[in-house]
Amino acid sequence: MTDQVLLPDLKEVAIHQQNDVDMSTMVAYLKSGVLPEDEKLARRVVLESKQFELVDGVLYHENSVLPGRWCLVVPREFRTALHDKF
């Protein structure tokens, strides 16, 4: 018997990304240009934004080892389940 992994659809992933403490600032910046009030954090978001892309509202990160390849940014609440299954 094999364990099946039920993955959320991308619309659900996008919602969780927007609410995730780790990625909500990047999503907000890429989506509407909104930066955090903290100047240091705002600078970091702008600099790191070159490594991220929003596609249909879903956040992807460019693979640093294989440039041009994009990886889904997994919200924190899904990471443990994915880690346990793979």
C-alpha positions as a printed Julia matrix, in Angstrom:
86×3 Matrix{Float64}:
  0.0    0.0     0.0
  1.41   3.4    -0.95
  0.92   6.6     0.95
 -0.88   9.16   -1.12
  0.02  12.78   -0.66
 -2.87  15.16   -1.08
 -1.53  18.48   -2.24
 -3.54  21.67   -2.08
 -4.38  23.38   -5.36
 -2.36  26.44   -6.33
 -5.12  28.88   -5.39
 -5.01  27.53   -1.84
 -1.2   27.71   -1.84
 -1.39  31.38   -2.94
 -3.75  32.2    -0.07
 -1.44  30.54    2.44
  1.59  32.31    0.96
 -0.12  35.69    1.41
 -0.79  34.88    5.07
  2.58  33.26    5.81
  4.83  35.36    8.05
  7.9   34.33    6.01
  6.57  35.39    2.62
  3.71  37.84    3.05
  5.98  40.89    2.64
  7.43  39.56   -0.63
  3.98  38.7    -1.99
  2.69  42.18   -1.08
  5.67  43.86   -2.76
  5.49  41.83   -5.96
  1.71  42.07   -6.13
  1.22  45.77   -5.46
  4.57  47.41   -4.67
  3.84  47.68   -0.95
  6.95  47.7     1.22
  7.28  47.2     4.98
  7.64  50.38    7.05
 10.91  49.14    8.52
 13.61  50.61    6.23
 16.08  47.73    6.65
 13.41  45.12    5.89
 12.13  47.17    2.94
 15.64  47.28    1.43
 16.01  43.53    1.89
 12.65  42.85    0.19
 13.62  44.99   -2.82
 17.02  43.3    -3.17
 15.65  39.77   -2.78
 12.66  40.41   -5.06
 14.85  39.71   -8.1
 14.91  36.06   -6.99
 11.11  35.77   -6.77
  8.24  35.84   -9.22
  4.47  35.85   -8.87
  2.67  33.75  -11.46
 -1.12  33.91  -11.24
 -0.76  35.02   -7.62
  1.52  32.11   -6.67
  5.05  32.85   -5.38
  8.04  31.08   -6.94
 11.75  31.36   -6.11
 14.53  31.05   -8.67
 16.77  28.04   -8.09
 20.24  29.36   -7.22
 21.98  26.22   -8.5
 20.04  26.01  -11.78
 19.28  29.6   -12.85
 16.14  29.88  -14.93
 14.4   27.12  -12.98
 11.68  28.23  -10.62
 10.55  26.45   -7.45
  7.25  26.82   -5.65
  7.66  28.64   -2.33
  6.03  26.32    0.19
  4.13  27.98    3.04
  5.4   27.09    6.5
  2.27  25.15    7.47
  2.76  22.72    4.55
  6.49  22.12    5.04
  6.31  19.47    7.75
  3.77  17.38    5.87
  5.86  17.53    2.68
  9.04  16.74    4.56
  7.46  13.73    6.27
  6.15  12.33    2.98
  9.29  12.79    0.92
